[in-house]
Amino acid sequence: MTARRPIRVLFLCTGNSCRSQMAEAILRQLSGDRFEALSAGSQPAGFIHPLAIDAMSRLNIPLTNQTSKSWSEFADTRLDVVVTLCDAAAAEACPVLPGSPMTAHWSLPDPVYHPGTDDERLEFTLLIAERLRTKIAGLAGLDWAGGRAELKQRLGFLGEI
């Protein structure tokens, strides 16, 4: 009996420094080896933002071995799902990805640009991380053996919560 490969999920945002990094780490923690969590950006910042590092540390979610990278690094990677997390990345033309992955858009504000004191910005980042955790728990709980149309619809619904 052959082992089934993990479901590959790529989280995209513009800089791949905060939201998509947190989403990658959260899915990795919640799903074990059922999913392969990945993240990238259309214009990668080249670093993980300190707000993401602090928020994930407070939530005891490791960012182990994660780096800021371009979505072009996945041009030859067969993906199952691509989730955009910001309106800017969703509006850009994604590279053509093999396997015709399902797509979903979960619009979330970027904590990096949130105004306020350092403490207020961290609190906002934690709120975004909690919203991501709720959405990703829903993603991990979907019946992946179901039909593609139903899965795509449910991924879209997760964007609304």
C-alpha positions as CSV (number, residue, x, y, z in Angstrom):
1,M,0.0,0.0,0.0
2,T,1.5,3.4,-1.0
3,A,1.5,6.3,1.4
4,R,-0.6,9.2,0.3
5,R,1.3,12.4,-0.2
6,P,0.4,15.4,2.1
7,I,-1.9,18.0,0.8
8,R,0.3,20.9,-0.3
9,V,-1.0,24.4,0.7
10,L,0.8,27.6,-0.4
11,F,-0.1,30.8,1.5
12,L,0.7,33.9,-0.5
13,C,1.0,37.6,0.5
14,T,3.0,40.4,-1.0
15,G,6.1,40.4,1.3
16,N,6.0,36.9,2.8
17,S,7.2,38.4,6.0
18,C,4.2,38.3,8.4
19,R,0.7,36.8,7.5
20,S,1.8,34.1,5.1
21,Q,4.7,33.1,7.5
22,M,2.2,32.8,10.4
23,A,-0.2,30.8,8.3
24,E,2.5,28.4,7.2
25,A,3.6,27.8,10.8
26,I,0.0,27.5,12.1
27,L,-0.9,24.9,9.5
28,R,2.3,23.0,10.2
29,Q,1.4,22.9,13.9
30,L,-2.3,22.0,13.5
31,S,-2.0,19.4,10.8
32,G,0.9,17.2,11.6
33,D,2.0,15.4,8.4
34,R,-1.4,15.5,6.7
35,F,-0.5,18.8,5.0
36,E,2.6,20.3,3.7
37,A,2.5,24.0,4.6
38,L,4.4,26.5,2.4
39,S,4.4,30.3,2.0
40,A,5.7,32.8,-0.4
41,G,5.3,36.4,-1.6
42,S,5.0,38.3,-4.9
43,Q,7.6,40.8,-3.7
44,P,9.3,39.0,-0.8
45,A,10.8,41.2,2.0
46,G,13.7,38.8,2.5
47,F,13.1,38.4,6.2
48,I,10.4,37.3,8.7
49,H,9.0,40.4,10.4
50,P,9.6,40.7,14.2
51,L,5.9,41.1,14.8
52,A,5.3,37.6,13.3
53,I,8.2,36.2,15.3
54,D,6.8,37.7,18.6
55,A,3.2,36.7,17.9
56,M,4.2,33.1,17.1
57,S,6.4,32.9,20.1
58,R,3.6,34.0,22.4
59,L,1.3,31.4,20.8
60,N,4.1,28.7,21.2
61,I,4.1,28.1,17.4
62,P,7.6,27.6,16.0
63,L,8.7,29.3,12.8
64,T,11.4,26.7,12.4
65,N,13.4,26.8,9.2
66,Q,11.0,29.3,7.5
67,T,12.4,32.0,5.2
68,S,10.9,34.8,3.1
69,K,10.8,33.6,-0.5
70,S,9.3,34.4,-3.9
71,W,6.3,32.5,-5.3
72,S,8.5,31.8,-8.3
73,E,10.3,29.2,-6.1
74,F,7.1,27.1,-6.4
75,A,6.7,27.4,-10.2
76,D,7.6,23.7,-10.6
77,T,5.9,22.4,-7.4
78,R,2.7,20.6,-7.7
79,L,0.3,22.3,-5.2
80,D,-3.2,21.4,-4.1
81,V,-4.3,24.8,-2.7
82,V,-3.1,28.4,-3.0
83,V,-4.5,30.8,-0.5
84,T,-3.9,34.5,-0.9
85,L,-4.0,36.5,2.3
86,C,-3.9,40.1,1.0
87,D,-5.7,42.0,-1.6
88,A,-2.5,43.1,-3.3
89,A,-1.3,39.6,-3.9
90,A,-4.7,38.4,-5.0
91,A,-4.9,41.1,-7.6
92,E,-1.5,40.2,-9.1
93,A,-1.1,37.6,-11.8
94,C,0.2,34.4,-10.2
95,P,2.7,32.3,-12.0
96,V,1.1,29.3,-13.8
97,L,1.4,26.5,-11.2
98,P,1.4,22.8,-12.1
99,G,-1.6,20.7,-11.1
100,S,-4.2,23.4,-11.4
101,P,-4.4,24.0,-7.6
102,M,-7.6,25.2,-6.0
103,T,-7.5,28.9,-5.0
104,A,-9.0,30.9,-2.2
105,H,-8.7,34.4,-1.0
106,W,-8.7,35.2,2.7
107,S,-8.4,39.0,2.9
108,L,-6.6,40.0,6.1
109,P,-5.0,43.4,7.0
110,D,-1.2,43.4,7.2
111,P,0.0,43.9,10.8
112,V,3.2,45.4,9.5
113,Y,1.4,48.5,8.5
114,H,-0.9,48.7,11.5
115,P,-0.5,52.1,13.4
116,G,0.1,52.4,17.1
117,T,2.6,51.6,19.7
118,D,4.7,48.5,19.6
119,D,2.3,46.8,22.1
120,E,-0.8,47.8,20.1
121,R,0.8,46.5,16.9
122,L,1.7,43.2,18.6
123,E,-1.9,42.9,19.9
124,F,-3.2,43.4,16.4
125,T,-0.8,40.8,15.0
126,L,-2.0,38.4,17.6
127,L,-5.6,39.0,16.5
128,I,-4.6,38.3,12.9
129,A,-2.9,35.1,14.0
130,E,-6.0,34.0,15.9
131,R,-8.1,34.7,12.8
132,L,-5.7,32.7,10.7
133,R,-5.7,29.8,13.3
134,T,-9.6,29.7,13.0
135,K,-9.5,29.6,9.2
136,I,-6.7,27.1,9.1
137,A,-8.4,24.8,11.6
138,G,-11.4,24.8,9.3
139,L,-9.1,24.1,6.3
140,A,-7.5,21.1,8.2
141,G,-10.9,19.8,9.1
142,L,-12.4,19.7,5.6
143,D,-13.2,16.4,3.9
144,W,-10.5,16.3,1.3
145,A,-11.9,13.2,-0.2
146,G,-15.0,15.2,-1.3
147,G,-15.6,16.8,-4.7
148,R,-13.4,19.6,-5.9
149,A,-16.3,22.1,-6.4
150,E,-17.4,21.6,-2.8
151,L,-13.9,21.9,-1.4
152,K,-13.4,25.2,-3.3
153,Q,-16.7,26.5,-2.0
154,R,-15.8,25.6,1.6
155,L,-12.3,27.2,1.2
156,G,-14.1,30.4,0.1
157,F,-16.4,30.3,3.1
158,L,-13.4,30.1,5.4
159,G,-12.3,33.4,3.9
160,E,-15.4,35.0,5.3
161,I,-14.8,34.1,8.9
